[in-house]
């Protein structure tokens, strides 16, 4: 790895020799950055001896990186390396030896052995480069390839002749490597080291004195190899020298050094080189054999034909294992003379290794609101090839919001390059492709799956912008009337939607009694039965709210239209029934022509639309062809003139139906009397009796008896008191008890009558011997009017009616839902009896005689002013025209109100009177 940049401080100290202090070591040289390590190119260097015990401390990495020990766990400080020779103690930050370290295995024959480490820290993500230099110790003695060697030297060899010996091998380097050779003493031979300046240390045996085979045919020498350790280590081999006959020419190679260039990945058996050596001798001394003298793994990679000198590949040649090979070949003739040459094989690199992608740190998930530039993963690339074949570029082929950011030393960062949206893409499968620059280029890919974590960034969305619901009235309480639905694409609580009512045009207190909404399903329930006549429409504002933090919400309007049902029957306002259920009557002049407006049936319906479209039908009539009834107006007119055979009393039963499905109806009974005056109608009324009810008569008699007993008791008490006190009563008082005055002489009306709802009272007396009827008008006072003497007939002069009379609030007619009228539909709601009815008839007759009241007088009054007072008109009746319409006609209740023919006789009137009551005896 490259050295640290300029400015790096030295962190370590020189280590002493392990041989001096066994199993003790010190950091030789440490380089520390002056600032906190944040760049990937900054390095720290340690130096340790090989073969340290497991658990030995290399150095305090946390201190050298200036990282607090308490942050080691939170930052997940760890060692990243191809083979874990070292480990990090996260408690104190010490870098420890975790496996056996053999320098000779890691860096064979390499003077400098460095183990690179990557220290990865997170939060924030940083990579620190640490180089650990492995120092050699003298743990390997020199050794020879063979324990013994046989040399054949001709006895005619000249002094000074040199014979190459096999070199010793020492796996250690530096001062601990092979330093020298020692030869056992022999007077004929000495030792010389060849090419010592070049560091080859090849021993040579030098002949010092001539040999004589006849004196000594063999010599035994011991060659010792010595290294530079302390203590020194040695290795020995035996050299046996056999003295042969004369062979004065040694083989000669064509070249001293052969250089061959080979591409890697040669198939086994490929011819690498063929060398040739010649010998000028003849015979057996000219037979040359070849052999390899290079130690190590050359023999495992190449094979040699000993006769031809051809070298072939034995195993595939890999540039990444070794970029060159040096082979020493020896040619020996039959006489024992040998010559050596050097063969240098240069291996050419080919692009046969694809780059590798190694992830150092990967985040499996990221929030969708992560900012652009957020680091997702840290990875590095590695290519065993060299040169252009080993240069790597990284890219992402998919269209994803991520990019690769280059760092240093083949390190890269995978960072975000745009906005993330989990709702669109919940996860990404990012494939990182590494491509080298070889020809052809090689590539490899690594994929990482990244899950996008959800955040609450989507508010609920309703399926409709607004909701409109039609609900028929009279719905069952608790029924579902609508359902709103909102969706939220978020996950978990962020996507769980609850519903609530947040606003309404109803009163806040009454809202809960009208509607409610299910918080989970959005179903809107009616809490009560709706009434179209009271509530026709209302609007709610519903809110959908998720469970995120902070929560998001959306509102939608829900308008509820309450539909009308035909649940209200028509209500007859005119003619009304009396309190006892008896029908009122109208008078018709005898001379009424066909088309004469007799009366008008007025009805209203509280419903709307077709349900309030009223029609009038005659159900029953005394004379079917005498009267006609308007289908939509309710006007009763004469269809023909009254005949001699027609009865003076006519009865019509009118049905009022609405337009609903099914239709609802109400009935009204009209009693019509043909008479030119009220007096003429009285006999007909007196003859019209209601059938007697035995039970009612019995109750009446009991009440009368009880009243008589009470009156008699009171009279007795009064008389007793009067006698005791001896006080005389006035003449008028005692006259009341005279028999002649108290005797009833014929049909008549009660002498005293006061009805709080009428503008005036009547006193009437009917004589038995005369057809003259006399009556008095009595002004109405809040107090009870005292009894008057019936003999006071002088007061028969008619008094004018009270013009200040009005209907009270309780007497005004209203709709079916009104609180003003009586439930029986009487109009006005007065308690009439027979005497009052007769008095009203006489009063109406007097008004008719004065010409102040006719049926046609006062447009739009329908004769009501003549009946109840001059100031009573239709303005005192509630207007129901908004609920009644007549399709295809411009007529309304106002312009359709009782218009009568102006040719009516002066004595006629449209007054309504009560019939069917018994005359009071």
C-alpha atoms as one frame of an Amber mdcrd trajectory, in Angstrom:
protein
   0.000   0.000   0.000   1.222   3.554  -0.572   2.979   5.382   2.178   1.117
   7.936   4.236   0.829  11.497   2.918   3.239  14.198   3.947   2.611  15.548
   7.392   1.860  12.212   8.997   3.505  11.917  12.377   5.429   8.929  13.493
   3.552   6.921  16.124   5.740   3.906  16.918   9.204   3.159  18.203  11.800
   0.701  17.021  11.315  -2.852  18.160  14.100  -4.743  19.805  15.201  -8.082
  18.500  12.909 -10.858  19.635  15.933 -13.044  20.141  17.047 -10.724  22.919
  13.678 -10.520  24.614  11.746 -13.680  23.866   8.011 -13.230  23.508   8.300
  -9.494  23.996   7.755  -6.947  21.326   7.185  -3.301  20.898   5.651  -1.172
  18.255   8.478  -0.162  15.930   6.951   2.637  14.000   3.467   4.153  14.196
   2.265   6.997  12.072  -0.594   9.069  13.415  -2.639  11.632  11.651  -2.413
  15.089  13.199  -6.176  15.497  12.878  -9.107  13.160  13.402  -9.180  10.515
  10.683 -12.107  11.169   8.410 -10.669  10.567   4.947 -10.312   7.081   3.603
  -6.745   7.775   2.409  -5.315   8.459   5.889  -3.280   5.583   7.324  -1.828
   4.294  10.581   1.118   1.923  10.592   2.129  -0.655  13.203   5.132  -3.001
  13.208   5.075  -6.330  15.020   7.178  -9.501  14.854   5.749 -12.639  13.387
   4.566 -15.611  15.395   3.075 -13.484  18.167   0.783 -15.258  20.586  -2.960
 -14.939  20.127  -4.385 -12.069  22.161  -1.166 -10.046  22.034  -1.704  -6.310
  21.833  -0.619  -4.631  18.633  -1.517  -1.121  19.728  -4.308   1.028  21.172
  -6.193   1.821  18.000  -8.827   3.963  19.713  -6.134   6.180  21.220  -4.269
   6.472  17.946  -7.513   7.372  16.149  -8.418   9.719  18.990 -11.735   8.005
  19.497 -13.196   7.876  23.023 -13.462   4.330  24.290 -17.123   4.892  25.203
 -17.968   5.549  21.529 -16.550   2.258  20.233 -19.773   0.328  20.680 -22.045
   3.078  19.416 -19.928   3.590  16.330 -19.615  -0.175  15.773 -15.856  -0.007
  15.274 -14.666  -3.207  13.583 -11.833  -4.674  11.469 -12.438  -5.428   7.802
  -9.858  -7.677   6.129  -9.742 -10.663   3.814  -8.410 -12.868   6.602  -8.956
 -12.019  10.190  -5.463 -12.012  11.652  -6.435  -9.189  13.989  -9.408  -8.301
  16.178 -10.528  -5.185  18.010 -11.307  -5.039  21.702 -14.326  -2.705  21.886
 -13.866  -2.153  25.610 -10.468  -0.467  25.538  -9.807  -0.048  21.798  -6.747
  -2.363  21.649  -5.894  -4.071  18.369  -5.199  -7.741  19.192  -3.647 -10.672
  17.356  -6.396 -13.215  16.651  -4.541 -15.820  14.519  -1.077 -17.213  13.863
   1.010 -14.889  11.716   3.753 -16.559   9.647   5.658 -14.073   7.646   7.080
 -16.741   5.340   3.541 -17.793   4.397   2.255 -14.264   3.980   5.204 -12.764
   2.117   7.582 -15.466   0.878  11.015 -14.055  -0.058   9.632 -10.549   0.173
  11.802  -8.181   2.170   8.808  -6.081   3.205   5.662  -7.752   4.507   2.665
  -5.496   5.179  -0.858  -6.642   6.145  -3.423  -3.960   5.208  -6.453  -3.505
   7.455  -9.606  -1.441   7.062 -11.144  -0.151  10.266 -14.820   0.676   9.701
 -16.681   3.069  11.970 -20.323   4.063  11.699 -22.399   7.015  12.823 -20.901
   8.678  10.836 -19.532   6.179   8.390 -15.718   6.329   8.115 -12.978   3.950
   7.015  -9.490   4.114   8.490  -6.578   2.379   6.795  -4.088   0.599   9.039
  -0.913  -1.131   7.802   0.640  -3.740  10.050   4.246  -4.499   9.103   5.256
  -8.043   9.955   8.875  -8.181  11.054  10.877 -11.319  10.412  12.319 -13.399
  13.238  14.931 -16.098  12.905  12.518 -18.983  13.049  13.769 -20.887   9.975
  17.287 -22.482   9.751  19.025 -22.778   6.381  18.638 -26.087   4.626  19.901
 -27.724   1.477  17.640 -29.314  -1.098  19.519 -32.592  -0.694  21.216 -34.030
   2.317  24.112 -35.354   0.234  25.681 -34.540  -3.103  28.050 -36.614  -5.284
  30.597 -34.864  -7.446  32.751 -36.679  -9.974  36.015 -34.880 -10.583  38.574
 -36.109 -13.043  41.928 -36.685 -11.637  43.444 -34.522 -14.292  41.463 -31.541
 -13.128  43.715 -28.546 -12.842  44.080 -26.714  -9.548  41.775 -23.715  -9.463
  38.950 -25.550 -11.164  35.550 -24.634  -9.742  32.594 -26.881  -9.181  29.121
 -25.419  -8.458  27.318 -26.667  -5.411  23.622 -26.476  -4.574  22.711 -23.371
  -2.651  21.077 -23.562   0.732  17.553 -22.158   1.270  16.529 -19.896   4.159
  12.927 -18.721   4.333  13.887 -15.806   6.562  14.830 -12.479   5.073  17.138
  -9.675   5.997  19.732 -10.345   8.639  18.070 -13.625   9.529  18.542 -15.026
   6.052  21.436 -17.100   4.738  24.693 -15.219   5.264  27.643 -17.560   4.627
  28.885 -21.107   3.966  31.494 -23.129   5.778  33.369 -26.145   4.371  34.969
 -28.835   6.415  38.748 -28.868   6.131  40.329 -30.701   3.179  43.727 -30.022
   1.721  42.534 -30.512  -1.831  39.439 -28.277  -1.744  38.375 -24.829  -0.611
  35.054 -22.951  -0.706  34.179 -19.795  -2.618  30.835 -17.978  -2.815  29.877
 -16.916  -6.311  27.973 -13.675  -7.062  27.927 -12.646  -3.450  27.592  -9.034
  -4.450  24.352  -9.890  -6.181  23.027 -11.661  -3.121  22.852 -15.040  -4.855
  25.175 -16.804  -2.354  25.949 -19.689  -4.691  28.737 -21.867  -3.179  31.529
 -23.166  -5.391  34.059 -25.855  -4.634  37.582 -24.852  -5.721  40.274 -27.450
  -6.389  43.376 -26.362  -4.559  45.712 -29.327  -5.210  45.786 -31.997  -7.944
  43.937 -35.195  -7.299  45.355 -38.614  -7.593  42.801 -41.301  -8.018  45.321
 -43.981  -7.257  46.123 -42.469  -3.861  42.556 -41.548  -2.831  39.592 -42.286
  -5.021  37.032 -40.308  -3.011  36.773 -37.427  -0.576  33.962 -36.604   1.923
  33.257 -32.950   2.696  30.638 -31.249   4.855  29.143 -27.950   3.648  27.504
 -25.801   6.318  25.113 -22.883   5.644  24.993 -20.169   8.344  22.316 -17.423
   8.732  22.638 -14.074  10.524  20.399 -14.736  13.496  21.339 -14.541  17.118
  21.866 -17.280  17.937  22.740 -18.405  14.489  21.011 -21.279  12.751  22.819
 -23.646  10.386  22.118 -26.330   7.834  24.526 -28.951   6.464  24.863 -31.247
   3.488  27.479 -33.889   2.681  29.532 -33.646  -0.492  31.035 -36.884  -1.721
  33.756 -36.397  -4.314  34.581 -39.284  -6.562  37.838 -39.018  -8.492  37.417
 -40.213 -12.103  39.533 -40.598 -15.086  40.378 -37.582 -17.295  37.592 -35.676
 -19.089  39.061 -32.412 -20.121  36.066 -30.712 -21.917  32.945 -29.609 -20.151
  29.597 -29.111 -21.933  28.937 -25.617 -23.256  25.419 -23.974 -23.559  24.604
 -21.801 -26.490  23.673 -18.984 -24.090  24.556 -18.319 -20.540  21.122 -16.704
 -19.887  17.871 -17.511 -21.670  14.918 -15.091 -21.487  11.458 -16.296 -22.448
   8.116 -14.462 -22.339   5.047 -16.613 -21.721   1.371 -15.734 -21.559  -0.423
 -17.000 -18.503  -2.988 -19.758 -18.605  -0.903 -21.966 -20.859  -2.359 -25.422
 -21.045  -0.278 -28.197 -19.417   2.289 -29.821 -21.743   3.004 -26.669 -23.713
   6.667 -26.380 -24.777   8.302 -23.447 -23.068  11.943 -23.632 -24.167  14.486
 -26.080 -25.543  18.144 -25.505 -24.642  21.188 -27.072 -26.279  24.675 -27.802
 -24.881  27.668 -29.217 -26.759  30.752 -31.168 -25.593  33.954 -31.489 -27.631
  34.801 -34.773 -26.045  33.971 -38.029 -27.645  32.316 -41.109 -26.536  30.775
 -41.273 -23.181  32.375 -38.005 -22.236  30.305 -36.317 -24.945  26.935 -37.702
 -23.772  25.137 -34.777 -22.169  22.250 -34.985 -19.739  20.183 -32.014 -18.476
  18.816 -31.363 -15.022  17.095 -28.521 -13.137  18.975 -27.148 -10.179  16.417
 -24.473  -9.114  14.851 -25.134  -5.730  11.291 -24.259  -4.816   8.134 -24.745
  -6.819   9.737 -24.665 -10.268   9.703 -28.414 -10.384   5.969 -28.389  -9.775
   5.325 -25.938 -12.594   7.627 -27.249 -15.328   9.019 -30.552 -16.570  12.385
 -31.193 -18.272  13.345 -33.736 -20.843  16.765 -34.790 -19.535  17.971 -35.961
 -22.930  16.700 -33.193 -25.200  16.751 -30.286 -22.771  13.154 -29.268 -23.624
  11.143 -27.560 -20.862   7.360 -27.938 -20.863   4.593 -26.555 -18.628   3.363
 -28.997 -16.090   0.510 -27.009 -14.454  -1.396 -23.910 -15.575   0.703 -20.803
 -15.251  -0.993 -17.998 -13.335   0.418 -14.503 -13.388  -1.345 -13.727 -10.119
   0.666 -16.504  -8.403   4.028 -15.559  -9.839   4.928 -13.014 -12.486   8.293
 -14.610 -13.321  10.331 -17.765 -12.837  14.164 -18.220 -12.770  15.413 -21.701
 -13.663  19.001 -23.007 -13.297  19.684 -25.796 -15.779  22.767 -28.018 -15.656
  24.296 -29.901 -18.572  26.628 -32.779 -17.560  28.631 -34.995 -19.834  29.466
 -38.651 -19.288  32.789 -37.819 -17.772  31.160 -35.870 -14.937  31.937 -32.380
 -16.150  28.936 -30.044 -15.941  27.951 -26.568 -16.995  24.984 -24.458 -15.841
  22.857 -21.781 -17.487  20.083 -19.487 -16.315  16.606 -19.389 -17.794  14.353
 -16.429 -16.939  10.629 -16.886 -17.717   8.520 -13.688 -17.790   4.754 -14.297
 -17.422   2.463 -11.916 -19.291  -0.741 -10.924 -17.516  -4.050 -11.584 -19.218
  -7.443 -10.287 -18.235  -8.604 -13.539 -16.701  -9.885 -12.261 -13.374 -13.167
 -10.437 -13.064 -13.312  -7.617 -10.514 -14.961  -8.311  -7.179 -17.355  -6.118
  -5.211 -17.057  -6.440  -1.449 -19.552  -4.669   0.806 -18.050  -3.331   3.984
 -21.198  -1.811   5.476 -24.796  -1.970   4.217 -28.005  -0.427   5.565 -30.927
  -2.709   4.881 -33.553   0.047   5.136 -33.915   3.790   4.911 -36.761   6.208
   5.562 -38.514   7.639   2.569 -37.800  11.202   3.714 -34.010  10.685   3.601
 -32.143  13.635   2.146 -30.239  13.221  -1.141 -26.651  12.203  -0.463 -27.473
   9.889   2.443 -24.950   7.032   2.599 -26.613   3.651   2.112 -23.639   1.309
   1.751 -19.851   1.285   1.698 -18.069  -1.163  -0.599 -14.739  -1.735  -2.315
 -13.575  -3.399  -5.510 -10.672  -5.768  -6.078  -9.166  -7.148  -9.287  -6.250
  -9.605  -9.165  -5.068  -8.554 -12.584  -2.541  -5.771 -13.006  -2.204  -2.746
 -15.209  -5.213  -1.837 -17.257  -6.667  -5.239 -16.550  -6.832  -4.364 -12.868
  -8.434  -0.919 -13.197 -12.115  -1.043 -12.239 -15.075   1.256 -12.752 -18.441
   0.832 -10.960 -21.885   1.693 -12.223 -25.598   1.114 -11.605 -27.521   0.031
 -14.674 -31.028   0.376 -13.212 -32.955   3.613 -13.161 -33.010   4.045  -9.396
 -32.605   7.126  -7.194 -29.133   6.095  -6.107 -25.630   6.811  -7.332 -22.105
   5.637  -6.644 -19.712   8.115  -5.090 -16.028   7.294  -5.482 -13.777   7.577
  -2.481 -10.150   6.397  -2.296  -8.241   3.126  -2.526 -10.993   1.470  -4.553
 -13.601   2.378  -1.964 -17.032   3.601  -3.002 -20.181   4.896  -1.338 -23.733
   4.143  -2.403 -25.751   7.303  -1.709 -29.276   8.513  -2.469 -29.663  10.643
  -5.573 -33.270  11.789  -5.359 -36.486  11.744  -3.422 -37.821   8.392  -2.223
 -41.494   7.472  -2.099 -42.433   4.231  -0.391 -45.972   4.407  -1.756 -44.633
   4.182  -5.298 -41.659   1.858  -4.722 -41.493   0.083  -1.339 -38.124  -1.528
  -2.001 -35.203  -1.329  -4.392 -32.935  -4.076  -5.631 -29.779  -2.150  -6.475
 -27.230  -4.014  -8.593 -23.694  -2.651  -8.576 -21.640  -3.742 -11.576 -17.821
  -3.575 -11.526 -16.109  -3.582 -14.952 -12.361  -3.662 -15.549 -10.562  -2.092
 -18.520  -9.151  -5.263 -19.970  -9.735  -6.447 -23.504 -12.217  -7.912 -23.527
 -13.470  -6.345 -20.271 -14.679  -8.571 -17.463 -17.347  -7.641 -14.972 -19.138
  -8.866 -11.898 -22.211  -7.689 -10.056 -23.448  -7.577  -6.493 -27.005  -6.785
  -5.522 -28.306  -5.222  -2.360 -31.979  -5.010  -1.379 -32.983  -1.755   0.236
 -36.333  -1.428   1.968 -37.968   1.976   2.228 -39.399   2.684   5.674 -42.694
   4.503   5.780 -43.244   7.994   7.179 -46.571   9.723   7.553 -46.400  11.860
   4.429 -49.840  11.152   2.948 -53.084  12.535   4.300 -56.261  10.450   3.944
 -58.139  11.007   0.685 -61.896  10.576   0.388 -63.267   8.683  -2.582 -65.599
  11.565  -3.420 -65.085  15.327  -3.062 -68.549  15.639  -1.497 -71.348  13.284
  -0.546 -75.083  13.770  -1.119 -77.474  11.355   0.581 -81.241  11.077   0.262
 -82.922   9.675   3.345 -86.677   9.140   3.456 -88.363  10.407   6.553 -89.582
   8.113   9.292 -86.415   6.073   8.991 -85.787   3.571  11.795 -83.433   4.940
  14.491 -80.005   3.376  14.373 -80.179   2.596  10.663 -77.268   3.301   8.351
 -77.944   6.223   6.047 -74.555   6.684   4.370 -70.955   5.590   4.373 -67.857
   7.630   3.651 -64.572   6.042   2.783 -61.072   7.482   2.774 -57.845   5.758
   1.835 -54.322   6.371   3.093 -51.452   4.730   1.199 -49.174   4.821   4.256
 -48.439   1.695   6.297 -49.288   0.682   9.835 -50.668   3.411  12.077 -49.831
   5.976   9.408 -52.440   4.365   7.171 -55.133   3.582   9.774 -58.011   5.988
   9.226 -60.636   6.969  11.788 -63.720   9.055  11.131 -65.433  11.760  13.162
 -67.989  14.534  12.748 -66.273  17.885  13.229 -68.926  20.379  12.116 -72.617
  20.594  11.249 -75.313  23.130  10.570 -77.322  21.511  13.365 -77.052  22.671
  16.934 -74.008  21.276  18.659 -76.041  19.892  21.540 -78.581  18.240  19.267
 -76.051  16.806  16.811 -75.445  13.610  18.764 -79.183  12.964  18.895 -79.478
  13.157  15.117 -76.524  11.294  13.606 -73.331   9.484  14.554 -70.446   8.011
  12.580 -68.487   4.810  13.115 -64.866   5.724  13.764 -63.602   2.584  12.021
 -65.928   2.004   9.065 -67.143   5.534   8.288 -70.784   4.393   8.363 -73.145
   7.237   9.297 -76.091   6.183  11.483 -79.326   8.022  12.140 -79.968   8.295
  15.856 -83.606   9.242  15.447 -86.388   9.124  12.908 -86.258  12.214  10.693
 -89.370  14.276   9.990 -89.435  16.025   6.628 -91.901  18.536   7.966 -89.460
  19.597  10.707 -86.043  19.008   9.111 -85.704  18.914   5.356 -81.915  18.958
   4.999 -78.754  19.298   7.030 -75.046  19.216   6.302 -72.220  17.482   8.138
 -68.463  17.906   7.911 -66.711  14.563   8.362 -63.024  14.227   9.071 -60.764
  11.295   8.217 -57.669  11.220  10.421 -54.760   8.797  10.385 -52.816   7.579
  13.416 -49.430   8.941  12.389 -47.299  11.351  14.361 -48.060  14.062  13.595
 -51.467  12.956  12.395 -52.793  14.079   9.020 -56.465  14.592   8.216 -58.903
  15.529   5.479 -62.466  16.839   5.586 -65.457  16.197   3.364 -68.999  17.541
   3.383 -71.990  15.218   3.653 -75.352  16.729   2.799 -78.390  14.782   3.924
 -81.712  15.465   2.203 -84.717  14.187   4.140 -87.266  12.950   1.615 -90.968
  13.361   2.138 -93.287  10.449   2.707 -97.022  10.502   2.679 -97.319  10.288
   6.447 -99.745  13.185   7.020-103.382  12.881   6.111-105.172  16.000   4.860
-106.563  18.221   7.603-109.933  19.830   7.060-109.970  23.408   8.220-113.437
  24.250   7.045-116.061  23.145   7.782-114.980  22.077  11.244-116.776  19.854
  13.698-118.091  20.914  17.009-116.516  19.733  20.251-119.065  16.962  20.463
-118.386  15.834  16.906-121.557  17.269  15.411-121.440  18.861  11.960-122.033
  22.559  11.348-124.437  23.762   8.692-124.756  26.385   5.971-127.905  28.017
   4.621-128.652  28.210   0.930-131.260  30.542  -0.535-134.139  28.682  -2.039
-133.859  30.701  -5.211-130.143  29.858  -5.678-129.366  29.388  -9.367-127.097
  26.628 -10.753-123.470  27.491 -10.120-124.231  29.345  -6.908-121.254  29.087
  -4.488-122.650  27.471  -1.396-119.510  26.949   0.616-115.938  25.833   0.229
-114.157  22.905   1.804-110.711  24.070   2.944-108.050  21.465   3.764-104.294
  21.430   4.062-101.623  18.690   4.035 -98.387  19.048   5.959 -96.554  16.939
   3.354 -94.895  18.342   0.254 -95.069  17.776  -3.470 -97.503  15.196  -4.765
 -98.157  14.105  -1.206 -99.753  17.510  -0.590-101.726  17.680  -3.859-105.319
  17.514  -2.630-108.441  16.470  -4.465-112.034  16.679  -3.283-114.667  13.993
  -3.860-118.310  13.572  -2.859-118.751  10.308  -1.047-122.386  10.624  -0.092
-125.148  13.121  -0.838-128.804  13.314  -0.008-129.553  14.445  -3.565-126.670
  13.341  -5.807-127.401  15.750  -8.610-128.201  18.837  -6.571-124.638  19.992
  -5.776-121.282  19.866  -7.524-117.826  19.806  -5.899-114.647  21.284  -7.405
-112.019  18.537  -7.760-109.115  20.802  -6.847-110.804  23.847  -5.346-113.216
  22.181  -2.908-115.950  24.667  -3.861-119.518  23.416  -3.349-121.890  24.902
  -5.895-125.495  24.216  -6.823-125.761  22.010  -9.864-129.438  22.816 -10.454
-132.233  24.784  -8.872-134.027  23.449  -5.809-137.064  21.436  -6.777-140.381
  21.110  -5.006-139.693  17.530  -4.159-136.210  18.240  -2.824-135.754  18.229
   0.923-134.835  21.502   2.601-132.110  19.726   4.544-129.231  18.322   2.495
-126.226  16.386   3.717-122.941  16.021   1.828-120.078  13.742   2.864-116.864
  15.070   1.237-113.579  13.143   1.084-110.271  14.996   0.747-107.439  12.844
  -0.692-103.798  13.654  -1.203-101.600  12.534  -4.099 -99.389  10.169  -2.121
 -98.954   6.445  -2.696-100.931   5.083  -1.010-103.152   8.167  -0.692-104.389
   9.392   2.662-107.734  11.044   3.107-110.004  12.902   5.488-113.749  13.460
   5.417-115.979  16.423   6.132-119.739  16.514   6.552-121.680  19.458   5.162
-125.228  20.159   6.402-126.981  22.491   3.988-130.381  24.058   4.746-132.432
  25.742   2.003-133.992  28.746   3.693-134.352  32.407   2.927-133.878  33.452
   6.544-132.589  32.113   9.769-136.059  32.092  11.296-137.192  29.895   8.465
-134.352  27.495   9.163-135.112  27.204  12.903-137.985  24.756  12.653-135.888
  22.500  10.533-133.148  22.670  13.090-135.492  22.055  16.025-136.877  18.987
  14.345-133.418  17.618  13.771-132.632  15.597  16.868-129.821  13.315  17.462
-130.694   9.818  18.544-130.719   9.454  22.274-128.165   7.450  24.093-129.632
   5.602  27.114-126.381   5.644  28.960-125.888   9.360  28.312-129.485  10.105
  29.402-128.940   8.164  32.603-125.803  10.112  33.348-127.606  13.338  32.521
-130.446  12.544  34.915-128.014  11.682  37.678-126.187  14.960  37.216-129.447
  16.911  37.153-130.643  15.154  40.303-127.442  15.897  42.114-127.575  19.507
  40.988-131.203  19.871  42.170-130.363  18.384  45.570-127.444  20.787  45.925
-129.613  23.731  44.904-132.344  22.756  47.336-129.773  22.416  50.118-128.368
  25.838  49.384-131.859  27.350  49.253-132.699  25.785  52.597-129.562  27.181
  54.166-130.248  30.603  52.670-133.838  30.595  53.926-132.747  29.500  57.401
-130.217  32.265  57.563-132.755  34.766  56.239-135.362  33.787  58.792-132.889
  33.935  61.649-131.529  37.276  60.707-134.979  38.524  59.919-133.810  40.379
  56.992-136.132  40.958  54.128-134.901  40.338  50.689-135.511  42.638  47.764
-138.587  42.254  45.605-136.609  41.230  42.677-134.991  38.402  44.617-138.175
  36.851  45.951-139.789  37.236  42.558-137.410  34.584  41.237-139.082  31.973
  43.379-142.612  32.733  42.211-144.223  29.847  40.393-145.589  31.955  37.590
-142.139  33.214  36.598-140.201  29.995  36.957-142.616  27.863  35.017-141.384
  26.982  31.547-144.054  27.704  28.976-142.427  26.284  25.866-139.228  25.789
  24.038-136.627  28.426  24.752-133.045  29.201  25.379-131.363  29.423  28.752
-131.888  32.922  30.125-128.235  33.293  30.965-125.421  32.391  28.617-121.876
  33.607  28.572-119.220  31.998  26.352-115.736  33.331  26.831-114.840  32.825
  23.207-117.739  34.881  21.744-117.793  38.650  21.461-121.241  38.911  23.024
-123.965  36.857  24.738-127.640  36.462  24.077-130.723  36.355  26.298-133.651
  34.896  24.438-137.165  33.887  25.410-139.627  32.128  23.165-143.274  32.392
  24.066-145.487  29.388  23.761-148.448  31.256  22.351-146.722  33.338  19.821
-144.183  32.916  17.003-142.271  35.979  18.100-138.877  35.392  19.477-137.314
  38.015  21.665-133.625  38.154  22.589-131.186  40.544  24.175-127.538  41.204
  23.379-125.419  41.271  26.496-122.006  42.758  26.432-119.215  40.320  27.373
-117.337  41.114  30.558-114.463  39.216  32.194-116.630  38.488  35.251-119.652
  36.276  35.362-122.747  38.242  34.398-125.332  38.082  37.209-128.696  36.486
  36.474-131.287  38.772  34.899-135.024  38.702  35.323-136.752  36.874  32.508
-139.750  39.151  32.793-137.649  42.080  31.685-138.912  41.989  28.152-138.391
  45.668  27.673-134.778  45.057  26.848-135.531  43.496  23.465-133.708  46.235
  21.592-130.767  44.759  19.687-127.316  45.923  20.809-124.489  46.401  18.263
-121.821  43.713  18.161-118.475  44.222  19.769-116.052  45.252  17.054-112.903
  44.611  19.141-113.360  40.868  19.232-110.548  38.691  17.934-109.650  35.022
  17.928-107.375  34.009  20.731-104.150  32.138  19.949-105.659  28.840  21.061
-108.686  29.365  18.777-106.831  29.947  15.552-106.739  26.995  13.166-103.395
  25.403  12.287-101.736  22.507  10.546-101.508  19.000  11.826 -98.330  19.857
  13.636 -99.565  23.161  15.068-100.144  23.663  18.759-102.829  26.313  18.276
-105.907  24.366  17.236-107.915  21.583  18.700-106.984  18.040  17.702-110.557
  17.542  16.416-110.051  20.253  13.863-112.903  22.578  15.127-112.701  26.091
  13.812-113.037  28.033  16.081-112.746  25.782  19.109-115.798  26.929  21.099
-118.094  24.856  23.298-121.527  25.431  21.746-124.770  24.191  23.100-128.298
  24.372  21.759-129.109  27.684  23.369-125.987  29.340  21.991-126.670  27.971
  18.542-130.214  29.409  18.578-128.879  32.721  19.821-126.352  32.888  17.005
-129.057  32.097  14.478-131.207  34.962  15.806-128.228  37.309  15.827-127.378
  36.417  12.254-130.993  36.962  11.323-130.906  40.437  12.837-127.743  41.302
  10.968-129.317  40.046   7.780-132.353  42.213   8.457-130.079  45.219   8.830
-128.385  44.408   5.524-125.011  44.293   7.172-124.205  40.631   6.358-124.632
  38.685   3.163-122.954  35.647   1.803-121.178  37.697  -0.737-120.270  40.543
   1.561-116.572  40.918   2.326-114.530  39.262  -0.374-112.434  36.396   0.855
-114.252  36.027   4.230-116.463  33.071   3.266-119.108  34.624   5.540-116.871
  34.429   8.572-117.237  38.115   9.401-120.976  37.711   9.495-120.553  34.660
  11.704-117.875  35.733  14.179-117.626  39.473  13.923-117.115  42.184  11.405
-113.343  42.160  11.776-112.767  38.406  11.308-111.407  37.659   7.858-109.141
  35.019   6.342-106.146  36.945   7.538-106.675  35.313  10.939-106.363  31.855
   9.407-102.812  30.454   8.868-101.719  30.387   5.264-101.282  26.809   4.057
-100.870  27.667   0.426 -97.188  26.832   0.455 -98.057  23.132   0.840-100.825
  23.024  -1.755-100.388  23.475  -5.457-102.723  22.818  -8.366-100.816  21.742
 -11.494-101.927  23.487 -14.648-103.830  26.227 -12.804-102.979  29.651 -11.455
-105.628  29.365  -8.785-104.614  29.544  -5.150-106.470  29.344  -1.936-106.603
  33.119  -1.773-108.207  33.747  -5.124-110.212  30.544  -4.819-111.742  31.542
  -1.502-115.505  31.643  -1.324-116.680  33.918  -4.121-120.379  33.876  -4.330
-122.960  35.053  -6.719-123.908  38.633  -6.022-127.573  37.964  -6.846-128.232
  36.232  -3.524-131.380  37.435  -1.693-130.891  39.941   1.048-132.272  37.592
   3.554-129.782  34.836   2.673-126.581  34.253   4.557-123.742  31.748   4.767
-123.674  31.547   8.517-122.590  28.276  10.025-124.843  26.998  12.820-124.882
  23.981  15.047-127.517  21.309  14.676-128.368  17.996  16.198-128.639  19.164
  19.837-131.618  18.541  22.019-133.689  21.420  23.148-133.183  22.147  26.810
-136.427  21.832  28.744
